[in-house]
Amino acid sequence: MSASHQRLCLLARALVKAPYLLMLDEPCKGFDRDQQANFRSLVDQIAAISDMGIVYVTHYEETLPNTVTKRLVLR
């Protein structure tokens, strides 16, 4: 199974329990640009239909989903 499919399965597994908070740590690491765009779109869709909090950790601002409204930058 490819890395992108593995991560999607892990995301689905996490969502099954309908958590109050979803923490994603570098979820797009190793993805190509299309896979990153698809994953960001999926996170945006999840955020649009749920009231769950999402913490999205990344080193690359361009991989942030559009639904991110607050940022904490550590230097």
N, C-alpha and C positions, 0 to 999 in steps of 0.2 A: 504494500500500500504506500502511495506517495506521501511525502511530508504534509502536503496541503490536505489530503484526504484524512490523514491521521488527526490533524488539528481540527478539522471540521467535526470529526467523530468525538473528539474531546469536548468541543464546544456543545455539541448536542447532548452529550452525557451530563455536562454541567447544568444545562438548561432543563433537563428532565425534572429535577427537584424544585423548579421555580424559585431560585434563590432571591433573596432581597438585594444581594450584591454580587456582581460578577467581576472577578479580577482577571485581567488578561495581561500577562507579562511577555512582551515581545512576541505577540501571536503571529506576526508576519515575517519573522526571521526565516530566511531561506526561501521565501516566495519570490516569484518573478513579479513584474509590474502588474500584469493582468490578475494574477492570483491575489496580490495585495488589494487591488481595486475591488475585486469580488468580495474579499473578506471584509473590507471597510463598509461596503454596501450592505452586507449581511448584518454587521453590527449596527449600522444606522437603522435598518429595518427592525431589528430586535428592540432597539431603544424606542422606536416610534410606537410599537404595539404593547410595550410593557412599562411598568413604573419602577423597574429594577434599576438600582444604581450600577454604574459601570466604571471601573477603574481600569484605565488603559495605559500600560507602561511601555514606553518606547524611547529609543535614542534618536529617532528620526521623525521630525515634525511632519514630514510629507506622508507618513503612514497613519496619521491620526484620522479617525472617522469624522465626518461632518458634525456629528452629534456632540462632540466634545465641547463643553462650554466653559470649563475651568481648567487651568493648567498650573502645575507646580513644577518649576524648573530648578533642578539641583545642579550646581556648578562644581 
